[in-house]
Amino acid sequence: MLGLFKQEHPRGLYLLFFVEMWERFSFYGMRALLVLYMVQELLYSSQKAGNIYGIYTGLVYLTPLIGGYLADRYFGQRKCITAGAILMASGLFLLASGIHSLFIPALFLMITANGCFKSNISSVLGLLYGNDNTKKDSAFTIFYMGINFGAFLSPIICGTVAYKLGFTYGFGTAGAGMLIGLIIYKLFENKLLGNYGMLPSRSVKNDVVINENIEYKKLFALFILMLFTIPFWICFEQAGSSLTLFAEYQTNRALWGHEIPTGYFQSLNPLFIITLAPIFSLFWDFLRSKHKEPTSVEKFVIAMFLMTISYLILMYAGVLSVTSKISPLWLVLAYFVMTLSELCLSPIGLSLVSKLAPKKFLSLTMGLWFFTCFIGDTLSGIWGGRYAALTPVELFTPLASIAFIDFFLLLLLTPKLNKMLKM
């Protein structure tokens, strides 16, 4: 892990690390319970629950486009972050009330909260480094670890609370996490972030002279890469829908006389992130020193190849589940490979956006990155909602196929995209 911290970073990075950690704690704590809450408490069918989950997670990644625009043009990123934290806590406490009629209003508040929060906190991180792109990959890797510390802890804590005391207490625990993040942010933002993100981006003077033709070609290449991330999100976001149901109904969760709560499986991915991110950072540094580091495009290609492998593993587990419940080790292995894929794509993409986006459109461009998540997550929820109608093999085989097709097409385009990004 020390390899990540060997470069000097602004202290504001670590504030954003902890604020994002608690925001993700609240989000993933809620996400680990959401489908099960709809099926077991609200008595929705698995298809209806999957569709609502897909729409919710999709809109969570659509609204950052709006939030980014409002921050760039009117409010600045910092005010939007505060508003997002308040709205997120409010939505979670509505869920914790246990009043079924408040379920949809609570989701609406949390969707709006993510729109205010998600693209803007990443944009403030990019602003802290100005035009120094040499440290951004490392900074976003550290930041990404913050995301996954929260994502690792929350399914365990919120899942255990919900398992022992009920869903409302689980949602309340997630809301408390967001309040902690908000308090930390308001106590230290002025001291550690200075004026970064206080003003709308359009009002900040940019003294850097650029060749606009080259910059627009790089942006075009970035947008192409964004399109290729959609199949990644379709596959990755099955974790909260079909893979949760697969863990609940097709997986043997007995361990030493106790039953593993289903939500614990959603802690596997962030646990692997926390463990592997420092190793990846050191590995990229080593390859860079040897002038052999893959380009961002090549890292995306590797990511989609690994995603294909993870779904081939799930397909085989699906075959085994026909006759009996499978060992949880199959899900552990699939999540492990999926995490390797994620580390080659998600933090690299965030860093690439911060490097290539025009400063006056930084949050909007970051919102476009999350817009691809919206498309992928919406399609993911629709497909995951077919869990009850399909066998696991029928469910996982098309996902393996689209991951492979995406890998193959991106591989073909790699030379052209590399050339565009180097201009």
C-alpha positions as CSV (number, residue, x, y, z in Angstrom):
1,M,0.0,0.0,0.0
2,L,2.9,2.4,0.6
3,G,3.5,2.5,-3.1
4,L,0.3,4.5,-3.5
5,F,1.4,7.1,-1.0
6,K,5.0,7.5,-1.9
7,Q,4.2,10.7,-3.9
8,E,3.1,13.8,-2.2
9,H,-0.6,14.6,-2.6
10,P,-2.7,17.5,-1.5
11,R,-4.3,17.0,1.9
12,G,-7.7,17.6,0.3
13,L,-7.3,14.2,-1.4
14,Y,-7.6,12.5,2.0
15,L,-10.7,14.5,3.0
16,L,-12.4,13.5,-0.3
17,F,-11.3,9.9,0.4
18,F,-13.1,9.8,3.7
19,V,-16.2,11.7,2.6
20,E,-16.5,9.4,-0.5
21,M,-15.9,6.4,1.8
22,W,-18.9,7.3,4.0
23,E,-21.1,8.2,1.0
24,R,-20.4,4.8,-0.6
25,F,-21.0,3.1,2.8
26,S,-24.5,4.5,2.8
27,F,-25.1,3.7,-0.9
28,Y,-23.8,0.1,-0.8
29,G,-25.3,-0.6,2.6
30,M,-28.7,0.3,1.1
31,R,-28.0,-1.5,-2.2
32,A,-27.2,-4.8,-0.4
33,L,-30.7,-4.8,1.2
34,L,-32.7,-3.2,-1.6
35,V,-33.7,-6.2,-3.8
36,L,-34.3,-8.5,-0.7
37,Y,-36.4,-5.7,0.9
38,M,-38.6,-5.4,-2.2
39,V,-39.0,-9.2,-2.5
40,Q,-39.4,-10.1,1.2
41,E,-40.9,-7.0,2.8
42,L,-42.8,-5.3,0.0
43,L,-43.7,-8.7,-1.6
44,Y,-42.7,-7.7,-5.1
45,S,-41.9,-10.4,-7.7
46,S,-38.3,-10.9,-8.5
47,Q,-38.9,-9.4,-12.0
48,K,-40.5,-6.3,-10.6
49,A,-37.8,-5.9,-7.9
50,G,-35.1,-6.4,-10.6
51,N,-36.7,-3.8,-12.9
52,I,-37.0,-1.3,-10.1
53,Y,-33.4,-2.0,-9.0
54,G,-32.2,-1.4,-12.6
55,I,-34.2,1.8,-13.0
56,Y,-32.9,3.1,-9.6
57,T,-29.2,2.2,-10.2
58,G,-29.5,3.5,-13.8
59,L,-30.9,6.9,-12.7
60,V,-28.3,7.1,-10.0
61,Y,-25.8,7.3,-12.9
62,L,-27.9,9.5,-15.1
63,T,-28.5,12.4,-12.7
64,P,-24.7,13.2,-12.4
65,L,-25.0,14.5,-15.9
66,I,-27.5,17.1,-14.6
67,G,-25.6,17.7,-11.4
68,G,-22.4,18.2,-13.4
69,Y,-24.1,20.8,-15.6
70,L,-25.6,22.7,-12.7
71,A,-22.2,22.7,-10.9
72,D,-20.3,23.9,-14.0
73,R,-22.7,26.6,-14.8
74,Y,-24.4,27.8,-11.6
75,F,-23.4,26.5,-8.2
76,G,-19.8,25.1,-8.2
77,Q,-19.0,21.5,-7.2
78,R,-18.7,22.1,-3.5
79,K,-22.3,23.3,-2.9
80,C,-23.6,20.4,-4.9
81,I,-21.6,17.9,-2.8
82,T,-23.2,19.3,0.4
83,A,-26.7,19.1,-1.1
84,G,-26.1,15.6,-2.2
85,A,-25.0,14.4,1.2
86,I,-28.1,16.0,2.9
87,L,-30.5,14.4,0.3
88,M,-28.9,11.0,0.6
89,A,-29.2,10.9,4.4
90,S,-32.8,12.1,4.1
91,G,-33.7,9.4,1.6
92,L,-32.2,6.6,3.7
93,F,-34.0,7.8,6.8
94,L,-37.3,7.7,4.9
95,L,-36.6,4.1,4.1
96,A,-35.7,3.5,7.7
97,S,-39.2,4.8,8.7
98,G,-40.6,1.5,7.5
99,I,-43.6,3.3,5.9
100,H,-44.1,1.4,2.6
101,S,-45.8,4.4,0.9
102,L,-42.5,6.4,1.3
103,F,-40.4,3.8,-0.6
104,I,-40.6,5.5,-4.0
105,P,-40.1,9.1,-2.6
106,A,-37.0,7.8,-0.7
107,L,-35.6,6.3,-3.9
108,F,-36.2,9.7,-5.6
109,L,-34.3,11.6,-3.0
110,M,-31.4,9.2,-3.2
111,I,-31.3,9.4,-7.0
112,T,-31.3,13.2,-6.8
113,A,-28.5,13.0,-4.1
114,N,-26.3,11.0,-6.3
115,G,-26.8,13.5,-9.1
116,C,-25.5,16.3,-6.9
117,F,-22.7,14.3,-5.4
118,K,-21.1,11.7,-7.7
119,S,-19.6,13.7,-10.6
120,N,-18.7,16.7,-8.5
121,I,-16.6,15.0,-5.9
122,S,-14.5,13.4,-8.6
123,S,-14.2,16.7,-10.4
124,V,-13.0,18.5,-7.2
125,L,-10.3,15.8,-6.9
126,G,-9.2,16.5,-10.5
127,L,-9.1,20.2,-9.8
128,L,-6.7,19.8,-6.9
129,Y,-4.0,18.6,-9.3
130,G,-4.5,21.2,-12.0
131,N,-2.6,20.2,-15.1
132,D,-0.2,17.8,-13.2
133,N,-1.4,14.6,-14.8
134,T,1.6,12.5,-13.5
135,K,-0.1,12.0,-10.1
136,K,-3.7,11.7,-11.2
137,D,-3.7,7.9,-11.7
138,S,-2.2,7.4,-8.3
139,A,-4.7,9.9,-6.7
140,F,-7.7,8.3,-8.3
141,T,-6.5,4.9,-7.2
142,I,-6.3,6.1,-3.6
143,F,-9.7,7.7,-4.0
144,Y,-11.0,4.5,-5.4
145,M,-9.8,2.6,-2.3
146,G,-11.9,5.0,-0.3
147,I,-15.0,4.1,-2.3
148,N,-14.3,0.4,-1.7
149,F,-13.5,0.7,2.0
150,G,-17.1,2.0,2.4
151,A,-18.4,-0.6,0.0
152,F,-16.7,-3.4,1.9
153,L,-17.8,-2.4,5.4
154,S,-21.4,-1.5,4.6
155,P,-22.9,-4.8,3.4
156,I,-21.4,-6.5,6.4
157,I,-22.5,-3.9,8.9
158,C,-25.9,-3.0,7.4
159,G,-26.5,-6.6,6.3
160,T,-25.8,-7.9,9.8
161,V,-28.0,-5.2,11.4
162,A,-30.8,-5.9,9.0
163,Y,-30.4,-9.7,9.5
164,K,-30.6,-9.4,13.3
165,L,-33.0,-6.4,13.8
166,G,-34.8,-5.9,10.4
167,F,-34.6,-3.9,7.2
168,T,-35.5,-0.5,8.8
169,Y,-32.5,-0.7,11.2
170,G,-30.2,-1.6,8.3
171,F,-31.3,1.4,6.3
172,G,-31.0,3.6,9.3
173,T,-27.4,2.4,9.8
174,A,-26.6,3.4,6.2
175,G,-28.2,6.9,6.8
176,A,-26.0,7.3,9.9
177,G,-22.9,6.7,7.7
178,M,-23.9,9.5,5.3
179,L,-24.3,11.9,8.3
180,I,-20.8,11.1,9.5
181,G,-19.5,11.8,6.0
182,L,-21.4,15.1,5.8
183,I,-20.1,16.3,9.2
184,I,-16.5,15.4,8.2
185,Y,-16.9,17.3,5.0
186,K,-18.3,20.5,6.5
187,L,-15.7,20.6,9.3
188,F,-12.6,20.4,7.0
189,E,-13.6,21.5,3.5
190,N,-12.5,25.1,3.7
191,K,-9.2,24.3,5.4
192,L,-8.2,21.4,3.1
193,L,-9.9,22.2,-0.3
194,G,-9.3,26.0,-0.4
195,N,-11.2,27.6,-3.2
196,Y,-11.2,24.6,-5.5
197,G,-14.8,23.8,-6.7
198,M,-16.3,26.8,-5.0
199,L,-17.1,28.7,-8.2
200,P,-18.9,27.5,-11.3
201,S,-16.3,26.2,-13.8
202,R,-17.4,28.6,-16.5
203,S,-16.4,31.6,-14.2
204,V,-12.9,30.3,-13.6
205,K,-10.2,31.7,-15.9
206,N,-8.1,29.2,-17.7
207,D,-4.7,30.4,-18.7
208,V,-3.6,27.3,-20.4
209,V,-3.3,27.6,-24.2
210,I,-4.5,24.4,-26.0
211,N,-4.8,23.2,-29.6
212,E,-8.6,22.8,-29.7
213,N,-8.5,20.5,-32.7
214,I,-6.3,18.0,-31.0
215,E,-8.2,18.3,-27.7
216,Y,-11.5,17.6,-29.5
217,K,-10.1,14.5,-31.2
218,K,-9.0,13.3,-27.8
219,L,-12.4,13.9,-26.4
220,F,-14.0,12.0,-29.3
221,A,-11.7,9.1,-28.5
222,L,-12.8,9.3,-24.8
223,F,-16.5,9.3,-25.8
224,I,-15.9,6.1,-27.9
225,L,-14.2,4.5,-24.9
226,M,-17.2,5.5,-22.8
227,L,-19.5,3.6,-25.1
228,F,-17.4,0.5,-24.7
229,T,-17.9,0.6,-21.0
230,I,-21.6,0.0,-21.3
231,P,-21.3,-3.8,-21.5
232,F,-19.0,-3.7,-18.6
233,W,-21.6,-2.0,-16.4
234,I,-24.3,-4.4,-17.7
235,C,-22.2,-7.3,-16.4
236,F,-20.8,-5.7,-13.3
237,E,-24.1,-4.4,-11.8
238,Q,-25.6,-7.9,-11.8
239,A,-24.0,-8.0,-8.3
240,G,-27.0,-6.2,-6.8
241,S,-29.7,-8.1,-8.6
242,S,-29.2,-11.6,-10.3
243,L,-26.0,-12.4,-8.4
244,T,-27.6,-11.5,-5.1
245,L,-30.5,-13.8,-5.9
246,F,-28.1,-16.5,-7.1
247,A,-26.3,-16.2,-3.7
248,E,-29.7,-16.3,-1.8
249,Y,-31.3,-19.3,-3.6
250,Q,-28.6,-21.3,-5.4
251,T,-25.6,-21.0,-3.1
252,N,-24.9,-23.1,0.0
253,R,-24.3,-20.4,2.6
254,A,-23.9,-22.7,5.6
255,L,-20.5,-22.2,7.4
256,W,-19.6,-23.8,10.7
257,G,-23.2,-24.2,11.8
258,H,-24.2,-20.6,10.8
259,E,-25.7,-19.2,7.7
260,I,-23.8,-16.5,5.9
261,P,-26.1,-13.5,5.2
262,T,-26.5,-12.9,1.5
263,G,-25.4,-9.3,1.7
264,Y,-21.9,-10.4,2.8
265,F,-21.2,-11.5,-0.8
266,Q,-21.4,-7.9,-1.9
267,S,-18.4,-7.2,0.4
268,L,-16.2,-9.5,-1.7
269,N,-15.6,-7.0,-4.5
270,P,-14.6,-4.0,-2.3
271,L,-12.4,-6.3,-0.2
272,F,-10.6,-7.5,-3.3
273,I,-10.3,-3.8,-4.4
274,I,-8.7,-2.8,-1.1
275,T,-6.3,-5.7,-1.3
276,L,-5.4,-5.5,-5.0
277,A,-5.4,-1.7,-5.7
278,P,-1.9,-1.2,-4.2
279,I,-0.6,-4.2,-6.1
280,F,-2.0,-2.8,-9.3
281,S,-0.6,0.6,-8.7
282,L,2.9,-0.8,-8.0
283,F,2.6,-3.1,-11.1
284,W,1.7,-0.1,-13.4
285,D,4.6,1.9,-11.9
286,F,6.9,-1.0,-12.6
287,L,5.8,-1.4,-16.2
288,R,6.0,2.4,-16.6
289,S,9.6,2.4,-15.4
290,K,10.3,-0.3,-18.1
291,H,8.3,1.7,-20.7
292,K,5.9,-1.2,-21.0
293,E,2.8,0.1,-19.3
294,P,-0.4,-0.6,-21.2
295,T,-2.2,2.5,-22.5
296,S,-5.6,3.4,-21.1
297,V,-7.3,1.8,-24.1
298,E,-5.3,-1.4,-23.6
299,K,-6.3,-1.5,-19.9
300,F,-9.9,-1.3,-21.0
301,V,-9.3,-4.3,-23.4
302,I,-7.8,-6.3,-20.5
303,A,-10.8,-5.4,-18.4
304,M,-13.3,-6.8,-20.9
305,F,-11.3,-10.0,-21.4
306,L,-11.4,-10.5,-17.6
307,M,-15.1,-9.8,-17.4
308,T,-15.7,-12.5,-20.0
309,I,-13.7,-15.0,-17.9
310,S,-15.8,-14.1,-14.8
311,Y,-19.0,-14.9,-16.5
312,L,-17.7,-18.1,-17.9
313,I,-17.0,-19.1,-14.3
314,L,-20.6,-18.1,-13.4
315,M,-21.9,-20.1,-16.4
316,Y,-20.2,-23.2,-15.0
317,A,-21.5,-22.5,-11.5
318,G,-24.9,-22.3,-13.1
319,V,-24.5,-25.7,-14.6
320,L,-23.6,-27.1,-11.2
321,S,-26.6,-25.4,-9.5
322,V,-29.0,-27.5,-11.5
323,T,-28.5,-30.5,-9.3
324,S,-27.6,-28.9,-5.9
325,K,-26.6,-25.7,-4.3
326,I,-23.1,-24.6,-5.3
327,S,-20.1,-23.9,-3.1
328,P,-19.8,-20.2,-2.2
329,L,-16.2,-20.4,-3.6
330,W,-17.6,-20.2,-7.1
331,L,-19.0,-16.8,-6.3
332,V,-15.8,-15.8,-4.6
333,L,-13.8,-16.7,-7.7
334,A,-16.2,-14.9,-10.0
335,Y,-16.1,-11.7,-7.9
336,F,-12.3,-11.9,-7.7
337,V,-11.9,-12.0,-11.5
338,M,-14.6,-9.3,-11.9
339,T,-12.6,-7.1,-9.5
340,L,-9.4,-7.5,-11.6
341,S,-11.5,-6.3,-14.5
342,E,-12.8,-3.3,-12.6
343,L,-9.3,-2.2,-11.6
344,C,-8.3,-2.1,-15.2
345,L,-11.3,0.1,-16.2
346,S,-13.1,2.2,-13.5
347,P,-10.3,4.2,-11.8
348,I,-8.5,4.5,-15.1
349,G,-11.6,5.9,-16.7
350,L,-12.1,8.5,-14.0
351,S,-8.5,9.6,-14.2
352,L,-8.7,9.8,-18.0
353,V,-11.8,12.0,-17.8
354,S,-10.0,14.4,-15.4
355,K,-7.1,14.6,-17.8
356,L,-9.0,15.2,-21.0
357,A,-12.1,17.1,-20.1
358,P,-12.1,20.9,-20.7
359,K,-12.0,22.7,-17.3
360,K,-15.2,24.6,-18.0
361,F,-17.0,21.4,-18.7
362,L,-15.2,19.2,-16.2
363,S,-18.2,18.1,-14.1
364,L,-20.4,17.7,-17.2
365,T,-17.9,15.5,-18.9
366,M,-17.6,13.5,-15.6
367,G,-21.4,13.2,-15.7
368,L,-21.1,11.8,-19.2
369,W,-18.9,9.1,-17.9
370,F,-21.5,8.2,-15.3
371,F,-24.2,8.4,-18.0
372,T,-22.7,5.3,-19.6
373,C,-23.2,3.7,-16.2
374,F,-26.9,4.7,-16.4
375,I,-27.4,3.0,-19.7
376,G,-25.5,-0.1,-18.5
377,D,-27.2,-0.3,-15.1
378,T,-30.7,0.1,-16.6
379,L,-30.1,-2.7,-19.0
380,S,-28.5,-4.7,-16.2
381,G,-31.6,-4.4,-14.1
382,I,-33.9,-5.4,-16.9
383,W,-31.9,-8.5,-17.6
384,G,-31.4,-9.3,-13.9
385,G,-35.2,-9.0,-13.5
386,R,-35.5,-12.2,-15.7
387,Y,-33.9,-14.3,-13.0
388,A,-37.1,-16.2,-12.1
389,A,-37.9,-16.9,-15.8
390,L,-34.5,-18.2,-16.8
391,T,-32.0,-20.8,-15.5
392,P,-28.7,-19.4,-14.3
393,V,-27.0,-20.7,-17.4
394,E,-29.5,-19.0,-19.6
395,L,-29.0,-15.8,-17.6
396,F,-25.2,-15.7,-17.6
397,T,-24.4,-17.0,-21.1
398,P,-25.6,-13.8,-22.9
399,L,-23.6,-11.7,-20.4
400,A,-20.4,-13.7,-21.2
401,S,-21.2,-13.2,-24.9
402,I,-21.6,-9.4,-24.8
403,A,-18.4,-9.1,-22.7
404,F,-16.5,-11.0,-25.3
405,I,-17.9,-9.1,-28.2
406,D,-17.0,-5.8,-26.5
407,F,-13.5,-7.1,-25.8
408,F,-13.0,-8.2,-29.4
409,L,-14.3,-5.0,-31.0
410,L,-12.3,-2.8,-28.7
411,L,-9.2,-4.8,-29.4
412,L,-9.7,-4.1,-33.1
413,L,-10.0,-0.4,-32.5
414,T,-7.1,-0.1,-30.1
415,P,-4.4,1.1,-32.5
416,K,-6.7,3.9,-33.8
417,L,-7.8,5.0,-30.3
418,N,-4.2,5.0,-29.0
419,K,-3.2,7.2,-31.9
420,M,-6.1,9.7,-31.2
421,L,-5.2,9.9,-27.5
422,K,-1.5,10.5,-28.2
423,M,-2.1,13.4,-30.5
